[in-house]
Amino acid sequence: MAILKIARMGHPILLQRAAPVADPTAPEIRRLVQDMFETMEDAPGAGLAAPQVHAPLRLFVFRVGEGRTSDDPDDRPVGNTVVINPEIEPVGDDVRLRWEGCLSLPGLRAVVGRHWRIRYRGVDTDGAPVGGEVCGFHAGVVQHEYDHLDGILYPMRMTDFRLFGFNEELSRAEALAAGERP
Ligand code: NI
């Protein structure tokens, strides 16, 4: 197990289209996935795509923490999950604005429109199918991580650059707006 170096925005690997994983059950893929789980937990983050750790392959890891979910029964906490060679499709046309961050843009967050409900599928390191129909935070993190596999970073999805900033400043402004002492 190892904590991997995370590429930051500006590194060209983040703009590449990643290649399919030829054998999801290969030992080197299992090792990469274990290291990505460890790197995601260490950061800490909710998701990490292989290109972010300098491996231009179509796989990502994520987790849905307690307290991140909505009331919808399809949006429940999920432990560490890997999706290899994912496919993704929106369900319906409900697009909602939500805050998101990215380990390749440390300290920043922004409001990005994402499909509220999606269907996705892929396989894990045993070659077993993973995915399903999900919504809310789970759907958002999968869309964000899938974008990394096509060389897309969240600022490329933004429509209102006023809703983009450093976590510290945004949190201070939110506290002031809520009438709290910052
Ligand atoms: Ni990201």
Residues whose N, C-alpha, C, O or C-beta is under 5 A from the ligand:
A	BS01	NI	G101 C102 L103
